[in-house]
Amino acid sequence: SDAPEKLVLDALRTIDSRLSEALDQAGPGTWQNNLAPYSDDAKSEQDHYKMMQTLLVEKCPQLARQRVKAIGEGKSVAKYLKNLLDGTETKEAIKPKIDEEVKAAMEAGLNFNVLCNLWLFDVGITQQTASGETNYFKKGKPMDVPKFLNRTLGMNLLKQKLIVDHFIKHLGKQVTLAKREGTYD
């Protein structure tokens, strides 16, 4: 992954926390359904739950299955971090366990794209808002670059740098391709 360990760990804590909630609601066979938002949840909760459901069930099912298995075996990163905070385990005892779970999650699909989904959601950018599908202000108009960059200002500096560097790299590739094809204006 291009992201530092702390950012990967934060994302894994978020994923494990949401999956643990879903697993606690019913038997293991129905955790996917339990990721869905409830109609009585606040709009922001519904949006977050829907994003997590789409991310874990549709985009990253292998990662979700791996984390569900790990949680079932008592290897939740969220639980490890809670144990560290409440003093029931030491940093020295927990670090190798967390490192093992981070490695396993990355092998199962926790990558920069997954991290970006989580980070961009936190600043109000989803696939729907970026494409204009649910843009309340300009129906049907995709998010423009200045607005995208403005939203990234709501991230911490490290996330900003990683996202903007990634964006610039891919923008450069698109410009080069357009010039080569004669469609650059």
N, C-alpha and C positions, 0 to 999 in steps of 0.2 A: 504494500500500500504506500501511496505517496504521503499519507498523513502520519503525523507523529503519534506515538503510542497512546498518549493521553486522550487524543480525539477519538481514536479507535475504541478505547476503553469506555469513554462517555457514550458513544453510540451503542456499544454492546450492552451497557447498563440500561439504556433506554429500551432496547429490543427485549432484553431478558425481563425487565419489569413489566412490559406490556404482555409478553407471553405468559409470565407467571400469573398475572391477573386473569387472563383467558383460561389458563389451566385450572385455577382455583374455582372458577365458576361452574365447572362441570367435568365429566370424565374426559380422559385423554383423546377420545375419538371425536370430540366436538370442539376442540380449542379453536379451529379455524372459524367456526360460526361465532364463537365468543369474542373474536376480534372486532366484529361489526359493532357500530355504534348503536346505542339505544335511543329511541325517539325522545325520551325525557332528559337526555344529556343536553348540556348547553351546546350551542352551535360550534364553539371552538373545540369542545371535547369531541363532538361528532366528526368534525373535520380531521382532528388528530387521529382518532380511532380508524377512520376510513383510510387515511394515508397509510397508517401502519398495516391495516388489513391488506391493502393493495400491494404494499411493499413486500410483506412477508408471505402472503398466500399466492399472489400472481407473479411478482417479479423475482422473488428470492425464496422459492419453496424449499430448496435444499438447505439453505441457511436456517430457515424456520424449523424444519424437521430436526436439524442438528442441535439447535438451541433447545427445542422441546425435550429432546432426549437428554441433553446435559442437565436441564432444569430438573427433570424427573430423577436424575442420578444425584441430585443435590449439588450440582456444579454451576449454579447461577452466579454470574458475575455480580449482579445486583446484591445477592445474598452475601457473597464474599466481602463486598465493599461495606455492607451494613455491619458485618461481623468485625471488620477492621475499625469502623467508627465507634461501635459500642464496646470495643475492647475485648471481645470474646476470642479474637485471634490476633496474632501479631503480623506486622508487615512482612517479616521474614517468612512466616508460615504461609501467608496468603499469596505473596508475589509469584511463586512458581505455579500455583494453581491457576491464577489469573492469566499468566503467560501461556499456559497450556490451553486455556479456553479461548484466548484471543487467537492463537495459532489455529486451533480447530475451526473457529468461526471464519477466519480468513480463507482457510482451505475450502470451506463450505459456501463461500461466496460473499463474505463481508469485504467489500472493496471500496474504492474511492467513489464509485457511482452511488453506492448505498449511502455512504456518508453524506454525499452531496444532496441526496433526496431529503435526508433528515435536516441538514443545515438550511437548505433553501426553504423547506416547509416552515422552519422557525422564523423566517423573515417574510413569510407570506407568498412565497413563490412555489407554485405547484405546476404540474404539467398542464392542468386546465387553465390556470391564470396566465401562464407563459404563452400558451397557444391562443388565448382569447376566448376559450370556451365558456368561462364563467367570470369574465371581466365585467364587474358591475358598472364601471364608468364608461367604457367604450366597447359595447357588445361586439364580439367577433373580431376585435383588433388585437393581434398578438402584442405581448409586452415588448416595448422597444428597449434598445441597449441602454440609454441613459436611465430608464426606470429600473432595469435589472441591476445596473451598477449602483444606483442609489440604494436599492434594497440590500445589497451586499454590505453597505455601510453599517447595517444593523447587526452584523456579525462581529465576533471578536477578531482582532487583527490577524491572528494566525489563519483562521478560516477564510477571512477576506483574501489574504495573500494566496492561499491554495486555490480558491475558486477563481479569482481574477487571473492568476497565472494560467490555469487550465483553460479559461475562456479565451485569453489572448493567444495561446498556442493553437487552439482550434480555429479561431478567427483567422489567424495567419494562414492556416492550411486552406480555408475556404477562399480567401483572397487569391492565393496562388493558383488554386484550381480554377477560379473564375477568370483570371488573367489568361491562363493556358487555354481555356475554352472560348475566349473572346467575349465573355459575358460580363466582365467587370466594367463598371461605369464610375 
